[in-house]
């Protein structure tokens, strides 16, 4: 995969945070088709956030399909592919959080799954890049609002 998961990244704006940064260090991936890193250092002001530990995970994992699927041959008469399989890419961020004082940590997670129709990677690569760009831009632009929503229960 062409992903670099290690190094310092700048977090996006969140209510109560000032210039948050996260240092990711390579970890053993949970599968042969993935990569994983954990948060080994925090920067900026983000009171109450903890780094990775066994009981309080703070990891990012990325997975590609075990076997990439290709587009079937198009019908000779209609020019339509009869079946279009999808290649599934998955990204998971896990963060431990205590539900109540003196309670064990539970793992919260953010999961992003990208389903790419076989063939679109070569025929419509700009469309796929536009989709990812808009999606990440929407998440980044709304980062504080999403954080507020999951804390307050409002959208």
N, C-alpha and C positions, 0 to 999 in steps of 0.2 A: 504494500500500500504506500502511496505517496504522502503519508501523514507523518509529521514530526510532532510527537506528543510530549517531548521533553523540553525543558527550558522555562523561562519566566513568561507568563502571559498577563496581560492587563485585563482585569475583569470589567464588565460593563457597569454602568451606574445602578446603584441600589439605594433606597432610602436608608440613611444612617451610615453609609459607607463613604469613605474618602479615598480615592485612588487605589482601589483594591488590586493586588497582584497575587499570583499563585505560581509557585515554582513546582513544576511537574518533573518527576524522576521516573525513569524506566522501571517497569515492574514485569513480572512474569505474566504473559497473557493467559487468559483462561482457555484458549483454544488455538489450534494451529493456524486458523484463519483470522487471527486478530492481533492487536497490539493493546498494551495497557500501560498506564502511568499513574502515579499517586502524587498527591500534594505533599511535598516535603518542607515547604516554607510558605509563609504568608507575608504580605506586605501591605502598606497603607493602613488605614483605620477601618477595621471590621471587627469590632468588639464582639466577643462571643463565638467567633468562628474558630474551629480547631483544625489542626493538620491531621493527616492520615494516621491511624493506628489500627491494630487488629479489631478492637471493639468499636471503633469509631471510623469507619472507612471514608476515604475521600479519594475516589479513583475515577479515571476516565478510560473507557474501553471502546475500541473500534473494531468492527467485524466486517469482512467481505464474504460473499458466498463461498462455500467450500468448493463448489464447481460452478464456474460461470456458464450460463446458458446462452445459446445463440439462436438467432431467428431461423425459423423453418423456411424451406423453399416456398416461394409464392406460387399460387395456382397459375398454371400456364395460360388459362383462358381469361381469368378475371384479374390476375396480377395481385390478388389479395393473399396475404399470409394467413393460412387457416388457423394456426395457433401462434400466439405471441407470449412466450414465457417471460417472467420477470426475474431480474437479479436483485436480491435484497441486501442492502447495506444497513448496518445497525450501529448506533452510537449510544453509549450509556454512561451517564455520570451518576455516581453513587456518593451519598453523603450521610454519615451517621448523625442521628439527632435523638436526644433524650425526650421522651414524651412527658415526663414528669420527674421531679426531683427524686433522687435515689432509685430510679428505674434504669434498667439496662437500655443501651442504645438500640434503636431500630434504624434500619437503613431506608432512607428516602432515595428516590431516583428520578432522573429525567431520561427518557428514552426517545430517540429519534430514529425512525426507520425510513429509509429512502428506497422506493421500489422503482426500478428502471426497466422499462420494456426493452427486451433484447432487440438490438438493431438501432435503437434510438441513440445509443452511445456513439455511433459513427454517423448516422444520417442526420440527427438533430442535436448534436452536442451543444450548440449555442443555446438551444431551448432548455436543456438540462442545466447548464451553467447559470442561465437566467433564473431558473426555478430556485436553485441553491442560493444564489445571490439575494434574491428577494426574500427568501425564507429567513436566512441569517440576518439580513437587514431588518426584517420585521421583528425578530426576536431581540436583536440588539437595541433597536429603537424603543421597544416596549419592555426592556429588561426590568426597570424599576416598577412598572405597572404590573408585570407578571409576578414579581416578588411581592408586591403589595397585595395582589389578588390572592395568592396562596396563603398569605398570612391573615388577611381580613375576610376571605370568602366572598369577595365582591369582584365584579368585573366592570 
